[in-house]
């Protein structure tokens, strides 16, 4: 997806090479990318290449960031960078020492609706923030093999929600309580994870937050957001493929939400890469960096601890949280 977006939708970027252990040659040919390989050294050793996009499994992110930084390449890396705060700090230090940019793929920050919501909060339209609500529900539960290597619901799935709360509020999460359960697929529980969670948050600015997550809706990709404050509220609803609404004696019928995150956040995925390319070209700071990844992973670690120990967790006391699969 990222490769296709760069080729088709980011005119300031030229994709010279792509590397993957499972490379689809026909796909690369169709995109017109001249260099293709199964070994990333082909990219890292090319002096003409200025920047790389890392979309490998999360367990390889830090290694690839460090190697790309040593090669002098600017880096866009998919979330969560790593499951442990210390590893993210190592990646951050490697990029800083090499003088290269490191942008993290929290794509929601580039979604038109959420950007408009953030701007409203910045203008003071809602006044002093009292509450934030984030709903994040997948249309269909992931394969168990993915669950086993994903890092778990808090680190793979809710990681976007923690970053969204920080982004919209402009404040840090200081305390949370996470309740999790296996209600969708017993096999997810057997794999050591959960598929349903409610997370309550307390922010440094005094606001309270609620995140609700589910691995399966059966009606589409459910993504809703609200910021409520002393002057009013701002709400972002689900988006749909069309705005058609049919009304009759039988009832009022509207479209379901988009079926996948690729459809829901199509514009955001393009915008985040365009912003990264612009930062590389003009030297401006990236809009979401390793510090944001670090904060989100610390929140995920605190959520994991809270779920396992059935208690509220203060993030300052949980900075050494280590990610991984969840236990019921």
C-alpha atoms as one frame of an Amber mdcrd trajectory, in Angstrom:
protein
   0.000   0.000   0.000   2.727   2.484   0.957   4.674   1.699  -2.202   1.635
   2.198  -4.416   0.801   5.466  -2.658   4.320   6.768  -3.205   4.305   5.778
  -6.874   0.820   7.022  -7.728   0.005   9.792  -5.260   3.203  11.503  -4.043
   4.645  13.278  -7.090   7.678  14.644  -5.194   8.952  11.124  -4.536  10.628
   8.703  -6.912  10.624   5.049  -5.852  13.876   3.565  -7.086  13.918   0.240
  -5.233  11.833  -2.137  -3.164  13.076  -5.039  -1.041  11.096  -7.869   0.506
  11.742 -11.553   1.247   8.431 -12.328  -0.492   8.609 -10.003  -3.463   5.858
 -10.124  -6.093   7.757  -9.516  -9.313   4.647  -8.907 -11.432   3.479  -6.279
  -8.932   6.862  -4.509  -9.029   6.872  -4.621 -12.826   3.405  -3.061 -12.958
   4.589  -0.185 -10.745   7.672   0.414 -12.882  10.165   0.207 -10.017  13.594
  -0.430 -11.574  15.359  -2.187  -8.680  13.855  -5.058  -6.742  15.558  -7.341
  -4.225  15.041  -9.732  -1.338  17.929  -8.158   0.625  17.629  -4.644   2.100
  21.371  -4.082   1.599  20.572  -3.301  -2.040  18.686  -0.233  -0.794  20.928
   0.729   2.122  24.104   0.606   0.016  22.701   2.750  -2.814  24.125   6.300
  -2.403  21.411   7.792  -4.604  18.583   6.725  -2.289  17.798   9.464   0.252
  15.010   7.910   2.290  13.441   4.548   3.145  10.029   3.341   4.264  10.143
   0.483   6.791   7.100  -1.811   6.745   8.697  -5.012   8.052   7.206  -6.879
  11.045   7.513  -4.823  14.247  10.245  -7.040  15.665  12.637  -5.893  12.918
  11.905  -2.172  13.028  14.703  -1.056  15.352  17.341  -3.098  13.554  16.332
  -1.617  10.203  16.127   1.913  11.606  19.635   1.650  13.023  21.010   0.275
   9.763  19.226   2.883   7.656  20.423   5.677   9.941  24.011   4.394   9.719
  23.642   4.499   5.928  22.482   8.123   6.099  18.912   7.469   4.977  15.900
   9.385   6.301  13.354   6.944   7.707   9.603   6.490   7.740   8.730   3.558
   9.994   5.379   1.950  10.653   4.074   1.900  14.217   4.756   0.888  16.920
   8.545   1.026  16.148   9.088  -1.484  18.979   7.256  -3.056  21.925   9.770
  -1.830  24.528  10.495   1.813  25.415  14.237   1.161  25.577  14.296  -0.134
  21.995  12.449   2.954  20.738  14.946   5.151  22.583  17.767   3.294  20.815
  16.142   3.911  17.430  15.585   7.568  18.299  19.222   7.950  19.369  20.489
   6.268  16.197  18.519   8.651  13.976  19.624  11.685  15.979  23.294  10.659
  15.925  23.144  10.163  12.151  21.323  13.453  11.601  18.444  11.792   9.730
  14.703  12.209  10.109  12.552   9.492  11.675   8.793   9.685  11.129   6.395
   7.147  12.667   3.253   5.894  10.902   0.505   7.195  13.157  -1.642   7.909
  10.128  -4.691   9.246  11.997  -2.851  12.528  12.584  -3.183  13.136   8.841
  -6.865  12.196   8.495  -8.889  15.201   7.236 -11.653  14.761   9.819  -9.319
  14.340  12.782  -7.179  17.241  11.597 -10.274  19.439  11.518 -11.167  18.228
  15.010  -7.639  19.037  16.243  -7.856  22.507  14.708 -11.179  23.125  16.479
  -9.622  22.123  19.797  -6.606  24.345  19.093  -8.879  27.321  18.377 -10.601
  26.788  21.703 -13.973  25.874  20.174 -14.619  23.258  22.879 -13.094  25.343
  25.657 -11.368  23.489  28.470 -11.309  19.785  27.590 -13.328  17.610  29.977
 -13.638  14.284  28.130 -12.291  12.424  25.092 -13.845   9.303  23.611 -12.311
   6.972  21.030 -14.079   3.963  19.505 -11.839   1.541  17.591 -13.431  -1.677
  16.321 -12.257  -3.943  13.526 -14.776  -5.487  11.127 -13.333  -8.973  11.465
 -11.044 -10.675  13.957  -7.467 -11.182  12.703  -5.941 -14.627  12.132  -4.510
 -16.186  15.271  -1.064 -16.411  13.638  -1.094 -12.615  13.366  -2.230 -12.244
  16.975   0.741 -14.307  18.168   3.287 -11.976  16.527   1.429  -8.660  16.701
   2.357  -7.703  20.242  -1.220  -7.950  21.425  -4.281  -5.728  21.359  -2.762
  -2.936  23.453   0.479  -2.705  21.453  -0.805  -3.409  17.951  -4.370  -2.135
  17.954  -4.927   0.392  20.752  -1.529   1.975  20.072  -3.284   4.259  17.556
  -5.857   5.216  20.186  -3.245   6.248  22.750  -1.579   8.447  20.148  -4.931
   9.889  19.057  -5.777  10.908  22.624  -2.395  12.631  23.003  -2.742  14.323
  19.604  -6.275  15.640  20.103  -5.818  16.714  23.727  -2.301  18.111  23.506
  -1.750  16.483  26.892  -0.004  13.403  28.258  -1.682  10.307  29.679  -0.738
  10.112  33.358  -2.928   7.258  34.620  -5.133   4.536  33.144  -7.193   1.496
  33.939  -7.680  -1.244  31.343 -10.247  -4.034  31.475  -9.874  -6.729  28.821
 -11.741  -9.866  27.836 -11.959 -12.606  25.198 -15.473 -12.278  23.780 -14.970
 -12.611  20.018 -12.777 -15.654  19.424 -11.639 -18.171  22.085  -8.569 -18.943
  19.942  -7.322 -15.398  20.540  -7.457 -16.103  24.258  -5.580 -19.372  23.790
  -2.899 -17.385  21.945  -2.453 -15.245  25.065  -4.274 -12.122  23.888  -7.613
 -10.374  24.385 -10.066  -9.178  21.740 -12.168  -6.662  23.693 -11.095  -3.815
  25.973 -12.254  -0.683  27.741  -9.521   1.735  28.810 -10.184   4.755  31.009
  -7.596   7.536  31.088  -6.618  10.534  33.174  -4.621  13.247  31.384  -2.124
  15.759  32.706  -4.512  18.615  31.843  -7.185  17.079  34.085  -9.354  15.669
  31.305 -10.723  12.121  31.365 -10.746   9.728  28.414 -12.355   6.469  27.354
 -11.115   4.102  24.654 -13.234   1.111  23.631 -11.751  -1.565  21.383 -13.095
  -4.678  19.738 -11.596  -7.042  17.208 -14.924  -7.647  15.427 -18.058  -5.667
  14.600 -19.664  -7.603  11.700 -20.773  -4.241  10.270 -17.531  -2.569   9.143
 -14.609  -0.579  10.485 -16.027   1.449  13.389 -13.986   4.621  14.033 -15.574
   7.416  16.082 -14.037  10.258  18.076 -15.318  12.998  20.391 -13.733  15.831
  22.344 -16.100  17.410  24.884 -15.340  20.532  26.864 -16.593  23.579  28.721
 -17.885  25.269  25.529 -19.181  22.301  23.564 -18.019  19.226  21.688 -16.512
  18.127  18.383 -17.404  14.717  16.975 -15.997  12.711  14.049 -18.317   9.951
  12.842 -17.701   6.896  10.700 -17.081   7.499   7.018 -18.859   5.495   4.315
 -18.281   4.661   0.679 -21.246   6.854  -0.327 -23.635   9.206   1.463 -26.753
   7.527   0.071 -29.640   7.183   2.539 -32.813   5.341   1.547 -36.045   6.192
   3.378 -39.332   4.260   3.147 -42.141   2.864   5.283 -39.798   0.016   6.183
 -37.250   2.337   7.737 -34.232   4.482   6.962 -31.191   2.661   5.582 -27.693
   4.111   5.225 -24.331   2.714   4.153 -22.228   0.696   6.582 -18.823   2.064
   7.602 -15.866   1.258   5.376 -14.864  -2.383   5.546 -11.107  -1.940   6.135
  -8.627   0.552   7.571  -7.136   0.955   4.077 -10.414   2.414   2.803 -11.178
   4.434   5.935  -7.783   6.118   6.097  -6.890   6.194   2.398  -6.313   9.975
   2.360  -4.367   9.852   5.627  -1.975   7.194   4.357  -1.132   9.329   1.324
  -0.875  12.524   3.369   1.546  11.080   5.922   3.955   9.970   3.175   3.628
  13.292   1.374   4.467  15.070   4.639   7.500  12.817   5.166   8.766  13.487
   1.653   8.254  17.223   2.169  10.274  17.080   5.399  13.131  15.343   3.612
  13.057  17.812   0.729  12.779  21.060   2.704  14.438  20.099   5.977  11.373
  20.747   8.139  10.711  18.635  11.265   8.531  15.540  10.933   5.005  15.912
  12.328   5.071  12.663  14.324   8.309  11.193  15.599   9.947   8.638  17.857
   8.934  10.581  20.956   5.295  10.044  20.022   5.937   6.328  19.488   7.625
   6.172  22.887   4.682   7.809  24.661   2.165   5.494  22.979   4.140   2.343
  23.832   4.484   3.440  27.450   0.699   3.819  27.564   0.298   0.371  25.989
   2.644  -1.105  28.583   0.667   0.525  31.374  -2.569  -0.840  29.889  -1.105
  -4.324  29.767  -0.018  -4.074  33.412  -3.427  -2.718  34.431  -5.260  -5.518
  32.640  -3.072  -8.255  34.089  -3.035  -6.892  37.643  -6.611  -5.520  37.700
  -5.619  -2.086  38.984  -5.113   1.513  37.846  -1.555   2.248  36.700   0.305
   5.539  36.869   2.532   5.850  33.805   5.397   7.417  35.733   5.592   4.182
  37.763   5.423   1.945  34.692   8.085   3.415  32.366   9.889   0.102  32.090
   6.794  -1.669  30.715   7.644  -4.368  28.216   5.294  -5.283  25.383   4.247
  -8.620  24.010   1.241 -10.897  23.944  -1.437 -10.469  26.553  -2.401 -13.032
  29.173  -6.043 -13.423  30.066
